[in-house]
Amino acid sequence: MATSKHFLSAATVVLNEENEILLIKGPARGWEMPGGVVEEGESIEAAAIRETLEESGIEIALVAFCGIYQNVTNSICNTLFLAKPIGGSLTTSLESVEVGFFPIEQALEMVTFSTFSDRIRHCLDRESHPFLVAF
């Protein structure tokens, strides 16, 4: 029997008091919301908070669980949260060459992959929570 390998990730849509979205520009994938792989022994919530801080310098509080995007073919589950900033300062890292808060419409145009902008839109539509999108 083959050993199964699944990837679980956590990402955040962080909205500040001006209703702007936090985006990071990764060196490989361009503009996107912060997030990454959940480490062994780590909760999904802790991963979302850690990845946001590591990639942007922004400390967050999770506001709501939005849902899950599942890439069935590649065995990847991406969990998504709404969050608000509670501290820190915008800082780049090895995983982000630029970071910033942007008005929602501008952010949606900046995001490199349409699948990521779809996820942001889905997270902003609170009536759709929780969602499960499998592809």
N, C-alpha and C positions, 0 to 999 in steps of 0.2 A: 504494500500500500504506500502510495506517495505521500510525503509530508506536505501538508497544505501551508501556504504562506500568504497571509493577508496583511494589508497595510491599513492602518487606521490613522486618520489625520484630523486635526482640529483647526478651524479657521475662524476669524472674527471679523464682523462688520462693526467697526468702532465709530460711533457718532458723537461728536462733541456738542457743546451747548449752542453752537452756531449751525447745527445740523449739517456739518461737513463730515466726510468719510475719510478715515485714515487709510492711506495706500502706501505700499512699499514698492520700490522698483528693484526687482531681483536682477542679478547679473545675467541670468539665463532666460527667465520667462517674462521679463518686463514688469509693467505695473499690475499689481494684484493686491488683494487683502492679505494681511499677515496670517500666517498659519504654518503648520508643519506636522510631522509624524509624532504620534503619541508614543512615548518611550515605554519600555517594559516596566510594569509596576507603577505607572503614572495614570492618574485619572484623566478623562477627556477634558474636563474643566481646567485642571491644572496645566495640561498641555496647551490649551488655548491661551491661557494667561501668560505662560512662560514664553511661548513662541512670539506672541505680540511684543512682549518686553524685549526679547532677544533681537528681534528684527527691526524694531522701531524706537526703542527707548521709552515707550509709553506704558505706564502701569494702568491696568484696566480692572473694572468690576464687570462681571457678566450680568447682563440684564435679562436675557431670555435665550432659551434653546430654540433654534429656528427649525432645524431638520437635518436630514442626511441626503447626500448625493452618493449613490453607489455605482461605481464602474465595475459591472459584473465581470466583464472580460478580463480586466487586469486585477481583480480582487482588491479594489481600493474603496474604502468607505471614508468619505469626507464629512465630518460633523461641522455644523455651522452655528455660531452664536452671535447675538447682538450684544454689544458691550459699550461702556462709556469710559472715557479716560478719567483717572483719579490721581495721577501724578506722573512724574518722570518728565523727560524732555526729548524732543525729536532727535534721534541719533541714528546714524547709519551703522552697518555691521558688515561682516563677511557675506551675509545673506541679503543685504540691501544696500544699493549704491545711492539711492535717494529715498526720502520719506517725507510725508506731509499730509495735511488735512486739506481736502478739496470739496467744493460744493458738489452735491450729489450728481447733477447732470454732467458736470465737467469730469468727475471721477469715473462715471460710467463710460464716457468717451475715451478716457485715458487708458482704461484697463485693456491690456494687450489681447487677451483671449475672450471671445464672446461668451464662452461657457462660464468664465469668472464673473462677467457683468450680469449674466443670467442669475447666478447665485446671489449676487448682491441684491438684485431686484426682488428675488424670492424672499430674502431675509427682511427686506424693508416692507414687504406685504405681510403684516402681522396676522391678518385673517387667514393666511395659508398655513400657519404654524400649527402643529409640527408637520413637516412635509417629508416625504420619501420619494426621491427621484432616482430611478434605476435605469441605467443605459448600458 
